[in-house]
Amino acid sequence: MSSPQASPVYRTSVEQKRHAQDVAKRHRMGMPKLRDMLREKYRKRIIETRTRLIDSNRTIQLDELKDFLRTELSELEKDLELEQNLLDELLSDVNEWYALGEQHLETYVEPDEPVHQNMLCPVCLLKPLKRQETVYQCECGIQFEHTSNMEELEKLLQQQIASHETKCTQALRFFIEPSTGHLYNMCGSCDYFSSV
């Protein structure tokens, strides 16, 4: 016996059938086209709004930048004026120092008295060095101890300067070591360093 073939049985629920019918209907009616059209319009609006906001932010930022630059330029002009004032003050100070130096030279050598050379202070190079026992003092405020007399100290300093000048063209700088109170000299160019 042959069994008659029965049609296949699909177990599809009512909700699934309705959903499939709605999808087919929307597809036939053009719903995806409408959705794509709305999506494209919305994207254009977003781009236009974003561009408008970026442009407005850019103008705000440019305005802020212009204000900042104007402020900086005005401060720079004030700084230039301040710098010019400082330069004028420094030049007047230098002129005063020269005038004091000239006045000091005039009072240093008096033509009526016999001329005797005093040794200049090796640190300030302006005022005479004075000796009291083993302590040398200057009006600039420095003082140091050394056992040799004034002439021997001057010869010693000249020897050190001459030996340094054979190796370097820069001038030696003399200073007092605060902890020991001794006189030292050094050169920043060739690293020459020596105690006196």
Helices and strands as residue ranges (DSSP letters): H 14-29, H 31-108, E 129-132, E 135-138, E 143-145, H 150-165, E 173-176, E 183-186, E 193-195
